[in-house]
């Protein structure tokens, strides 16, 4: 756990936000922190999956180890968080899971992506 902050909302009210530091690729660590949150806060009504890592290189040059690390975080991390949260959300019959992602591609890969997209539309 890394700290509590009060954050202003768009309508001017303050809400309490707590950040938790956890390895999202570790399913047990995620399950443990979800249990801690449930005990400290009483319920989880929503979660935002907003995490990721990237490698700055051409896609065809990425090392297997780097690809595995990105997959562990982006794919397995998302699955781990969702699996840990869904039982609590289902029990309460309400809640939200927001999954966000970003990517970082080299200029050459971005140019290829734009060209491919235009060609296919």
Buried (B, 14 or more C-beta within 10 A) or exposed (E): EEEEEEEEEEEEEEEEEEEBEBBBBBBEBBBEBBEEBEEEEEEBEEBEBEBBEEBEBEEEEEEEEBEEBBEBBBEBBBBBBBEBBEEBBEEEEEBEBEEEEEEEBBEEBEEBEEEEEEEEE
